[in-house]
């Protein structure tokens, strides 16, 4: 969809954070309509301390999920014997 917008094939679209809120609900704040008055303001906010905090929290959350999956996939979790 984004590509279609950039190429001019699509005139308008509602772009959201997609499925990320299931992992990191705080990102939903970026889905609020009219949150920023213009794109320059959005970039200033997202490139500043607020954006840094969101990125840091989001990456930390994804890292935790990743390492949990790695532990399960590699079999490093303790196993239990059935008698």
GUMARRO-641666 format. One record per residue: residue in one letter; residue number from 1; x, y, z of N, C-alpha, C in turn. Coordinates in steps of 0.05 Angstrom, whole numbers, plus 5000, padded with zeros to 4 digits. Layout:
N
(r 'A' NUM (X Y Z) (X Y Z) (X Y Z))
...
This chain:
83
(r 'X' 1 (5016 4976 5000) (5000 5000 5000) (5017 5025 5000))
(r 'X' 2 (5038 5025 5017) (5056 5048 5017) (5069 5054 4990))
(r 'X' 3 (5077 5032 4977) (5089 5035 4951) (5070 5047 4931))
(r 'X' 4 (5045 5038 4932) (5024 5050 4914) (5020 5079 4919))
(r 'X' 5 (5021 5088 4944) (5018 5116 4951) (5042 5132 4940))
(r 'X' 6 (5066 5121 4943) (5090 5135 4934) (5090 5137 4904))
(r 'X' 7 (5080 5117 4890) (5080 5117 4861) (5057 5133 4849))
(r 'X' 8 (5038 5141 4866) (5015 5156 4856) (4992 5138 4846))
(r 'X' 9 (4994 5112 4850) (4973 5094 4841) (4950 5094 4860))
(r 'X' 10 (4955 5100 4886) (4935 5102 4906) (4935 5131 4916))
(r 'X' 11 (4912 5143 4918) (4911 5171 4926) (4909 5175 4956))
(r 'X' 12 (4898 5156 4970) (4895 5159 4999) (4894 5132 5013))
(r 'X' 13 (4905 5131 5037) (4904 5105 5052) (4906 5111 5082))
(r 'X' 14 (4895 5093 5097) (4897 5095 5127) (4920 5077 5135))
(r 'X' 15 (4942 5088 5142) (4965 5072 5150) (4966 5071 5181))
(r 'X' 16 (4968 5048 5192) (4968 5045 5221) (4994 5031 5230))
(r 'X' 17 (4996 5026 5255) (5018 5012 5266) (5016 4982 5262))
(r 'X' 18 (4994 4973 5250) (4991 4945 5243) (4988 4927 5267))
(r 'X' 19 (5004 4905 5267) (5002 4886 5289) (5021 4891 5312))
(r 'X' 20 (5037 4913 5310) (5055 4919 5332) (5042 4923 5359))
(r 'X' 21 (5018 4934 5361) (5006 4937 5388) (5002 4911 5403))
(r 'X' 22 (5001 4889 5390) (4998 4864 5405) (5023 4858 5421))
(r 'X' 23 (5046 4868 5411) (5072 4864 5425) (5078 4888 5443))
(r 'X' 24 (5071 4912 5433) (5078 4937 5447) (5055 4957 5445))
(r 'X' 25 (5035 4955 5463) (5011 4971 5462) (5016 5001 5462))
(r 'X' 26 (5037 5011 5474) (5042 5040 5475) (5046 5052 5448))
(r 'X' 27 (5052 5037 5428) (5056 5048 5401) (5030 5058 5389))
(r 'X' 28 (5008 5049 5400) (4982 5058 5390) (4977 5088 5392))
(r 'X' 29 (4993 5101 5408) (4991 5131 5410) (4996 5143 5383))
(r 'X' 30 (5012 5131 5366) (5018 5142 5340) (4995 5138 5320))
(r 'X' 31 (4975 5123 5328) (4952 5119 5311) (4930 5141 5315))
(r 'X' 32 (4935 5158 5335) (4915 5179 5340) (4913 5198 5317))
(r 'X' 33 (4888 5203 5307) (4886 5222 5284) (4893 5251 5293))
(r 'X' 34 (4905 5265 5274) (4912 5293 5279) (4930 5297 5303))
(r 'X' 35 (4947 5277 5308) (4966 5279 5331) (4986 5301 5326))
(r 'X' 36 (4995 5303 5301) (5014 5323 5293) (5002 5342 5273))
(r 'X' 37 (5008 5368 5276) (4996 5388 5258) (5007 5386 5229))
(r 'X' 38 (5032 5377 5226) (5044 5374 5200) (5068 5354 5202))
(r 'X' 39 (5077 5344 5180) (5098 5323 5180) (5124 5333 5193))
(r 'X' 40 (5130 5358 5191) (5155 5368 5203) (5154 5365 5233))
(r 'X' 41 (5131 5370 5245) (5127 5368 5274) (5130 5338 5282))
(r 'X' 42 (5118 5321 5266) (5119 5292 5272) (5148 5283 5272))
(r 'X' 43 (5163 5291 5251) (5192 5282 5250) (5208 5294 5273))
(r 'X' 44 (5202 5318 5281) (5216 5331 5304) (5211 5315 5329))
(r 'X' 45 (5186 5308 5334) (5178 5293 5358) (5190 5265 5357))
(r 'X' 46 (5187 5251 5335) (5197 5223 5333) (5227 5221 5332))
(r 'X' 47 (5241 5242 5323) (5270 5243 5324) (5281 5253 5350))
(r 'X' 48 (5264 5262 5368) (5273 5273 5394) (5271 5252 5416))
(r 'X' 49 (5271 5262 5441) (5271 5244 5464) (5247 5225 5465))
(r 'X' 50 (5223 5235 5457) (5200 5218 5457) (5204 5194 5438))
(r 'X' 51 (5213 5199 5414) (5218 5178 5395) (5240 5159 5404))
(r 'X' 52 (5260 5170 5417) (5281 5153 5428) (5270 5134 5449))
(r 'X' 53 (5253 5144 5466) (5241 5127 5488) (5223 5105 5476))
(r 'X' 54 (5207 5112 5456) (5189 5093 5443) (5206 5071 5430))
(r 'X' 55 (5227 5079 5415) (5244 5060 5402) (5258 5041 5422))
(r 'X' 56 (5268 5053 5443) (5283 5038 5464) (5264 5017 5477))
(r 'X' 57 (5240 5026 5485) (5221 5008 5498) (5212 4986 5478))
(r 'X' 58 (5206 4994 5454) (5197 4975 5434) (5218 4954 5428))
(r 'X' 59 (5243 4963 5424) (5265 4944 5418) (5270 4925 5442))
(r 'X' 60 (5268 4936 5466) (5272 4919 5490) (5251 4898 5491))
(r 'X' 61 (5226 4905 5485) (5204 4886 5485) (5208 4864 5464))
(r 'X' 62 (5216 4872 5440) (5221 4853 5419) (5244 4835 5425))
(r 'X' 63 (5265 4846 5438) (5288 4830 5446) (5280 4808 5466))
(r 'X' 64 (5263 4815 5485) (5254 4795 5504) (5238 4773 5491))
(r 'X' 65 (5221 4780 5472) (5206 4760 5458) (5224 4742 5441))
(r 'X' 66 (5244 4755 5428) (5263 4740 5411) (5278 4720 5428))
(r 'X' 67 (5288 4728 5451) (5304 4710 5467) (5288 4687 5479))
(r 'X' 68 (5263 4693 5485) (5245 4671 5494) (5241 4650 5472))
(r 'X' 69 (5237 4660 5448) (5234 4641 5425) (5259 4625 5420))
(r 'X' 70 (5282 4639 5422) (5308 4625 5417) (5312 4603 5438))
(r 'X' 71 (5305 4609 5463) (5308 4589 5484) (5290 4565 5478))
(r 'X' 72 (5266 4570 5469) (5248 4548 5464) (5257 4532 5439))
(r 'X' 73 (5267 4546 5419) (5275 4532 5394) (5301 4516 5398))
(r 'X' 74 (5319 4526 5415) (5345 4512 5417) (5344 4490 5438))
(r 'X' 75 (5322 4488 5452) (5320 4468 5472) (5336 4473 5498))
(r 'X' 76 (5342 4498 5504) (5357 4504 5527) (5340 4506 5552))
(r 'X' 77 (5314 4504 5549) (5297 4504 5573) (5298 4477 5586))
(r 'X' 78 (5296 4476 5612) (5297 4450 5626) (5274 4432 5618))
(r 'X' 79 (5280 4407 5614) (5259 4388 5606) (5251 4371 5630))
(r 'X' 80 (5227 4361 5629) (5218 4344 5651) (5214 4316 5640))
(r 'X' 81 (5221 4297 5656) (5217 4269 5648) (5190 4259 5658))
(r 'X' 82 (5177 4244 5641) (5152 4232 5651) (5159 4204 5661))
(r 'X' 83 (5148 4197 5683) (5154 4171 5696) (5137 4149 5685))
